[in-house]
């Protein structure tokens, strides 16, 4: 089944390096580092329920759903 979503691999290496840096500096999971890297590179708000992402406060725009 194809969803018709476009995948852009132009910045794949930059995002991998960014995710590795985030993983090395902040106490987030590997998948969390990828999510944070994508949010950062796209200047997007990271919407989450994982308290580990709070370590990124001030570096990435965050919206926590844990208190709602």
C-alpha positions as CSV (number, residue, x, y, z in Angstrom):
1,X,0.0,0.0,0.0
2,X,1.4,3.4,-1.0
3,X,0.4,6.4,1.0
4,X,1.5,9.0,-1.4
5,X,4.0,10.6,1.0
6,X,7.0,12.3,-0.4
7,X,10.4,11.4,1.1
8,X,13.2,13.8,0.7
9,X,16.7,12.4,1.2
10,X,18.7,15.5,0.3
11,X,19.8,16.2,3.9
12,X,20.1,12.6,5.0
13,X,23.8,12.8,6.1
14,X,23.3,16.1,7.9
15,X,20.4,14.7,9.8
16,X,22.3,11.6,10.7
17,X,25.2,13.7,12.1
18,X,22.7,15.9,13.9
19,X,20.9,12.9,15.4
20,X,24.2,11.4,16.5
21,X,25.2,14.7,18.1
22,X,21.9,15.0,19.9
23,X,22.1,11.4,21.1
24,X,25.6,12.0,22.4
25,X,24.8,15.2,24.3
26,X,21.3,14.8,25.6
27,X,19.7,11.9,27.5
28,X,17.3,10.9,24.8
29,X,16.9,7.5,23.0
30,X,18.3,6.9,19.5
31,X,14.8,7.2,18.0
32,X,14.2,10.4,20.1
33,X,17.4,11.9,18.7
34,X,16.2,11.2,15.1
35,X,12.9,12.8,15.9
36,X,14.6,15.8,17.5
37,X,17.0,16.1,14.6
38,X,14.1,16.2,12.1
39,X,12.2,18.7,14.1
40,X,15.3,20.9,14.3
41,X,16.2,20.7,10.6
42,X,12.6,21.5,9.6
43,X,12.2,24.3,12.3
44,X,9.2,22.4,13.6
45,X,7.7,22.1,17.0
46,X,8.3,18.7,18.6
47,X,5.0,17.5,20.1
48,X,5.7,14.8,22.7
49,X,4.7,13.0,25.9
50,X,8.2,11.8,26.7
51,X,9.8,13.7,29.7
52,X,13.3,12.9,28.2
53,X,12.7,15.5,25.5
54,X,12.5,18.3,28.2
55,X,16.3,18.1,28.2
56,X,16.2,19.8,24.7
57,X,14.2,22.8,26.0
58,X,15.8,25.9,24.7
59,X,17.4,24.1,21.8
60,X,14.2,22.9,20.0
61,X,10.7,24.2,20.1
62,X,8.8,21.8,22.3
63,X,5.1,21.2,23.1
64,X,4.6,18.7,25.9
65,X,1.3,16.8,26.1
66,X,2.1,15.1,29.4
67,X,0.3,17.6,31.5
68,X,-2.9,17.6,29.4
